[in-house]
Amino acid sequence: MLVLPLMLSAQVSDTVATAGKADILYDLGITIEPARESAPLPKGVANPNLVLIQNQIDSLLSASSLMKTKISQLEQTNDSLEKIVTDLSKRIFLSPIAALTMPVQHYYRNEGERFLQKGQSAYRAKNYLVAVDYFLKVIASNMPPSTIGDAYFWIGDCYIQLRDEYLAIEYLKKVVEYPLSEKLDDALFLTGITYQKLGNPQMAEIFFTRLINRYPEGNLAKLAGLELKRLKGTD
C-alpha cells in the first residue's frame, strides 16, 4: 500500500501562540498497483490468434498440395492427348483416305501383278507390314477393279492380324466399292466379325444382314445367319 503525504492546515488553540501551522499525515486508503502484462493462458490452452494463423497456413499447404496434384494430372492428360493426336495422325496417313490428299505413284499393270504375288507371299509368311506395302502398290497400279478390291481386302486382313481393327475396317469397307471383287463376301463377313469383336453388335448385325441379302446361298451367309442368331440371343 502506498501512503501519500497530505499537507493540511489546522487551527490550534490560542494558548499555543507560538505553534503556528502543523503538518499532519493522513492515510487515505488509496492503493496504486504497478502495471503488468495480460494474465498467461492456463497450461494446455492455445492462443486463439496463433491457432487462427496456423489454420490459415494449413489451408494454404492443403491448397498447394491439391494444386500440385491437379498439375500432375493435367500433365498426364496432356501426354495422353499428344499420344492420341500422334496415333490419329498416323492412322489418317495409313487409311484409304490418305490418297485424297497425298500424291500417289502409279505403276504399270505388269508391275501390279508382280506386287500382288509378292504381297500374297509376304502375307503367308506373316510379314504383314511388308504385305500391306505391296498391296498398296497393287491399288496404285493399272490393275482391273476386281483385283484392286481384292487388294483392299488383303490390306484389311493384314491390319486385323496386326490387331489394328479400326484401320482394318476402313479398308474392308472399301471392298464394297468394287462389286466384282471375289473377296466382297469375305469383306462383309470379316467386317461384321470385327465389329462384333469391338463390342459393336449393331454394326455387326448390319454387315451380317448385308452379306445374307447379297449372297443368300453362300457358305459365309450361313455363318452370318448363325452370328445373327447369337447376337439376338436365339437358337
Contacts in CASP RR format, 6 or more apart in sequence:
PFRMAT RR
TARGET T0000
AUTHOR 0000-0000-0000
METHOD contacts of the structure
MODEL  1
MLVLPLMLSAQVSDTVATAGKADILYDLGITIEPARESAPLPKGVANPNL
VLIQNQIDSLLSASSLMKTKISQLEQTNDSLEKIVTDLSKRIFLSPIAAL
TMPVQHYYRNEGERFLQKGQSAYRAKNYLVAVDYFLKVIASNMPPSTIGD
AYFWIGDCYIQLRDEYLAIEYLKKVVEYPLSEKLDDALFLTGITYQKLGN
PQMAEIFFTRLINRYPEGNLAKLAGLELKRLKGTD
1 29 0 8 1.000
1 31 0 8 1.000
2 30 0 8 1.000
2 31 0 8 1.000
2 32 0 8 1.000
3 25 0 8 1.000
3 27 0 8 1.000
4 28 0 8 1.000
4 30 0 8 1.000
5 25 0 8 1.000
6 24 0 8 1.000
6 25 0 8 1.000
6 26 0 8 1.000
6 28 0 8 1.000
7 23 0 8 1.000
8 23 0 8 1.000
8 24 0 8 1.000
8 26 0 8 1.000
9 21 0 8 1.000
10 21 0 8 1.000
10 22 0 8 1.000
10 24 0 8 1.000
12 19 0 8 1.000
12 20 0 8 1.000
12 22 0 8 1.000
41 47 0 8 1.000
91 166 0 8 1.000
91 167 0 8 1.000
92 98 0 8 1.000
93 102 0 8 1.000
94 167 0 8 1.000
95 167 0 8 1.000
95 170 0 8 1.000
95 171 0 8 1.000
96 152 0 8 1.000
96 170 0 8 1.000
96 171 0 8 1.000
96 174 0 8 1.000
97 170 0 8 1.000
104 140 0 8 1.000
105 140 0 8 1.000
106 140 0 8 1.000
106 141 0 8 1.000
106 142 0 8 1.000
107 115 0 8 1.000
107 137 0 8 1.000
107 140 0 8 1.000
107 141 0 8 1.000
107 142 0 8 1.000
108 141 0 8 1.000
108 142 0 8 1.000
109 141 0 8 1.000
109 142 0 8 1.000
109 143 0 8 1.000
111 137 0 8 1.000
111 141 0 8 1.000
112 137 0 8 1.000
112 138 0 8 1.000
112 141 0 8 1.000
112 142 0 8 1.000
112 143 0 8 1.000
113 143 0 8 1.000
115 134 0 8 1.000
115 135 0 8 1.000
115 137 0 8 1.000
115 138 0 8 1.000
115 141 0 8 1.000
116 134 0 8 1.000
116 135 0 8 1.000
116 138 0 8 1.000
116 143 0 8 1.000
116 147 0 8 1.000
116 151 0 8 1.000
118 134 0 8 1.000
119 130 0 8 1.000
119 131 0 8 1.000
119 134 0 8 1.000
119 135 0 8 1.000
119 138 0 8 1.000
119 154 0 8 1.000
120 131 0 8 1.000
120 154 0 8 1.000
122 128 0 8 1.000
122 130 0 8 1.000
122 131 0 8 1.000
122 134 0 8 1.000
123 131 0 8 1.000
123 154 0 8 1.000
123 157 0 8 1.000
123 158 0 8 1.000
126 161 0 8 1.000
128 158 0 8 1.000
128 159 0 8 1.000
128 161 0 8 1.000
128 162 0 8 1.000
129 158 0 8 1.000
129 162 0 8 1.000
131 154 0 8 1.000
131 158 0 8 1.000
132 155 0 8 1.000
132 158 0 8 1.000
132 159 0 8 1.000
135 151 0 8 1.000
135 152 0 8 1.000
135 154 0 8 1.000
135 155 0 8 1.000
135 158 0 8 1.000
136 151 0 8 1.000
136 155 0 8 1.000
138 147 0 8 1.000
138 148 0 8 1.000
138 151 0 8 1.000
139 148 0 8 1.000
139 151 0 8 1.000
139 152 0 8 1.000
143 151 0 8 1.000
144 180 0 8 1.000
145 178 0 8 1.000
145 180 0 8 1.000
145 181 0 8 1.000
146 178 0 8 1.000
146 180 0 8 1.000
146 181 0 8 1.000
146 182 0 8 1.000
147 181 0 8 1.000
148 178 0 8 1.000
148 181 0 8 1.000
149 174 0 8 1.000
149 175 0 8 1.000
149 177 0 8 1.000
149 178 0 8 1.000
149 181 0 8 1.000
149 183 0 8 1.000
149 184 0 8 1.000
150 175 0 8 1.000
150 181 0 8 1.000
150 182 0 8 1.000
150 183 0 8 1.000
152 171 0 8 1.000
152 172 0 8 1.000
152 174 0 8 1.000
152 175 0 8 1.000
152 178 0 8 1.000
152 181 0 8 1.000
152 187 0 8 1.000
153 171 0 8 1.000
153 172 0 8 1.000
153 175 0 8 1.000
153 181 0 8 1.000
153 183 0 8 1.000
153 184 0 8 1.000
153 186 0 8 1.000
153 187 0 8 1.000
153 190 0 8 1.000
154 183 0 8 1.000
155 171 0 8 1.000
156 167 0 8 1.000
156 168 0 8 1.000
156 169 0 8 1.000
156 171 0 8 1.000
156 172 0 8 1.000
156 190 0 8 1.000
157 168 0 8 1.000
157 190 0 8 1.000
158 168 0 8 1.000
159 165 0 8 1.000
159 167 0 8 1.000
159 168 0 8 1.000
159 171 0 8 1.000
160 168 0 8 1.000
160 190 0 8 1.000
160 194 0 8 1.000
165 194 0 8 1.000
165 197 0 8 1.000
165 198 0 8 1.000
166 198 0 8 1.000
168 194 0 8 1.000
169 191 0 8 1.000
169 194 0 8 1.000
169 195 0 8 1.000
172 187 0 8 1.000
172 190 0 8 1.000
172 191 0 8 1.000
172 194 0 8 1.000
173 187 0 8 1.000
173 191 0 8 1.000
175 181 0 8 1.000
175 183 0 8 1.000
175 184 0 8 1.000
175 187 0 8 1.000
176 184 0 8 1.000
176 187 0 8 1.000
176 188 0 8 1.000
178 184 0 8 1.000
181 187 0 8 1.000
184 214 0 8 1.000
185 211 0 8 1.000
185 214 0 8 1.000
185 215 0 8 1.000
185 218 0 8 1.000
185 220 0 8 1.000
185 221 0 8 1.000
186 220 0 8 1.000
188 207 0 8 1.000
188 208 0 8 1.000
188 210 0 8 1.000
188 211 0 8 1.000
188 214 0 8 1.000
188 220 0 8 1.000
188 224 0 8 1.000
189 207 0 8 1.000
189 208 0 8 1.000
189 211 0 8 1.000
189 220 0 8 1.000
189 223 0 8 1.000
189 224 0 8 1.000
191 207 0 8 1.000
192 203 0 8 1.000
192 204 0 8 1.000
192 206 0 8 1.000
192 207 0 8 1.000
192 208 0 8 1.000
192 224 0 8 1.000
192 227 0 8 1.000
193 204 0 8 1.000
193 227 0 8 1.000
195 201 0 8 1.000
195 203 0 8 1.000
195 204 0 8 1.000
195 207 0 8 1.000
196 204 0 8 1.000
196 227 0 8 1.000
196 231 0 8 1.000
201 231 0 8 1.000
204 227 0 8 1.000
204 231 0 8 1.000
205 228 0 8 1.000
205 231 0 8 1.000
208 224 0 8 1.000
208 225 0 8 1.000
208 227 0 8 1.000
208 228 0 8 1.000
208 231 0 8 1.000
209 224 0 8 1.000
209 228 0 8 1.000
211 220 0 8 1.000
211 221 0 8 1.000
211 224 0 8 1.000
212 221 0 8 1.000
212 224 0 8 1.000
212 225 0 8 1.000
212 228 0 8 1.000
215 221 0 8 1.000
229 235 0 8 1.000
END
